[in-house]
């Protein structure tokens, strides 16, 4: 199977985004562009944890519901969630109602506060783990870098941060550029990443 497909505008894109218009928009506007905003980094890692065992499209379609349920993924607020909030979230049909994943987000918000205190920001910590640029991108589910980052996060007390979850996070947040060669968005992402590194 080709790793590219021709989108309705006649230009080539990564094959995975061919499934729906929602995927296409996410691919073109978000996936792989470098993110340094702590709230967005926390949101994405949280949503990747919810995705475990599900499709990303399921989570993407519920993303606004998740944002409403988790205070816009402001980890300062989420860190103060109580058992009453867990029960509220378990009753929210707009999100994935999984106690372990809900409790993990609250736990991780508390760990995020600790990380900001120690590192200055989540961005500082995560971008320190960005691997050297590689050419081409490829259909892998984890890497040595994602395994190392997963291990470090677990040591710091984070939950639902296995190496596959962490690699998906790294791809989406631009720590790696896994748009395949020939994808019309790949060069745009690489320029954005280069500007970030220079800045």
C-alpha positions, 0 to 999 in steps of 0.5 A: 500500500502506498504511504501517500494518497491524493487528496481532493485538492489533487495534492499528496498527503500521508495515507493515514489521513485519507479516512475522513475529512476530520483526519485530513484537517487534523493532518494539515493543520495540527499533526507534526507542527511544533507545540510549546504551549504547556496546556496543549502538551498536557492535553495531547498526552492526556488524550493519547492516554484515553486513546489507548485501545481505541482509534484516534478518530474516536478521541478527536471527535470527542475532543471538545467534550474532553476539553469541557470536562477537564477544564480546558486541560488546565492542569492547575485546575485538574490537579485539584479534582476530587473523587466527586469530579471522578464520579462526574466524569464517569457520568459524562457520556461525551467522553470515554468513561474509564476510571483508570484513564480519568484518574490518570489525567488527575494524577498526571496534572499533579505530576505536571505541577511538579514538573513545572516547578522542577523544569520551569515548564512542560515544554522544556522537559519534553523538547529535551527529548526530541530526537535528531531529525531523520528523513522520511518518516515511517510506520513505527509505533515506538522508538528508542526515544519514546521508550526512554521518555516513557521510562522517565515519565513513569519514574516521575509518577505519570500514568498511561504513558507507555512508549507507543502512547508517548511516540504518538504524542511526540509525532503529534506535537512535532518532536519528530516529523513523521509526515512521509516523503512526498506529503505536501505538509512535510516541508511546511512542518519541517520549516516550522520545526527549524524556526522553533529550533533557531528561536 
